[in-house]
């Protein structure tokens, strides 16, 4: 009998490996674990979607209020001091195109949150693989709710000095840990209960929900900037959206009490080191590499186009666009959020790889052109250009979710997918707003378009790595699993046939 840690290379498994009794359970050394998908209730599905929406609403708020945070939580620059001395407002002055030093610092703190995402992905992914997808999802929701709420309670730099910046950074790190595990947990929790032939569509719904959360943050930012004066916004108005972040805790409580487990996880009896060795097996490295390089295009493209761009059009563009947040919200909704399920469904028909390649090529070509239009065109031109980028992002991102899940064995799926995706986020997505801001200052706004082209090539490299994953020529199933994982997967395949 082969050891637990030995990976099989048998192409023709013996009959005892495929004749499972009873069918709904995997043959493991521990207690039998049901592998038949559990269909979630309607309320559970709604709660899961709402949790995803609110999670990304909380996380995106920082980006849409980064100019206010730059004034509120950092030492006033010389330009702000001059404004403060000549103005009775006393909030430090509004950010201008000549004064971007604190805005760069704000985007730096914004990016630091992404650096903690791999840690959160490993922690929450491990819990999801060992204790269940629901437990991982609930933990991530609570880990987002409280830091966001506390950010709305923080004293400003004018009140306690640099301690305010330190506390802001700490809250942001906790947010990064939360979102590092939330999206993979939510994605896998959703698609594992659906037929594999529809994974592209259902995976795109998870991405659509997260975009709705980002859109909500955008709309709140636009609404407050429209309804409040600058004095009100900078003194107390910015706190309102962060305080509302506590709402996600109620979704977490509901899922904790009434949510059903997907049953697609380990028994918890495996040796601790076996799980991590399986994740970092050399046979799993191509999949980890693909899961790291490919999502870089989505992360950098999304945060540059639909988070940083609103601030760029409002603060850095010459001339600035007065209704930049409404333009950004409209293009995010019509250009990206609505097309996502259509692109996901298309990938189920023609193939995920083809749709992703089409989207990546489109971003490499359309991105730089659209950036030039946004920089110099009218608000209508900016809206159309952002929509063009958004459609290409939808073509790439919608099938990427199902493609990501399908690259890993079920028993290490959440840990592996979270690790790869979060490594992409903490590199490409984390500092793309910061890099874009620096490029505008040093080379002009047209240089920002190069971000799309550079990360498109990274995505092509990642998709190539995915072709190196060892799979069975007939079934397409992954062939580098350990006997424990292979028996479970064999049972699952048998159940799907039945």
Order of alpha helices (4+ residues) and beta strands (2+ residues): alpha-alpha-alpha-alpha-alpha-alpha-alpha-alpha-alpha-alpha-alpha-alpha-alpha-alpha-alpha-alpha-alpha-alpha-alpha-alpha-alpha-alpha
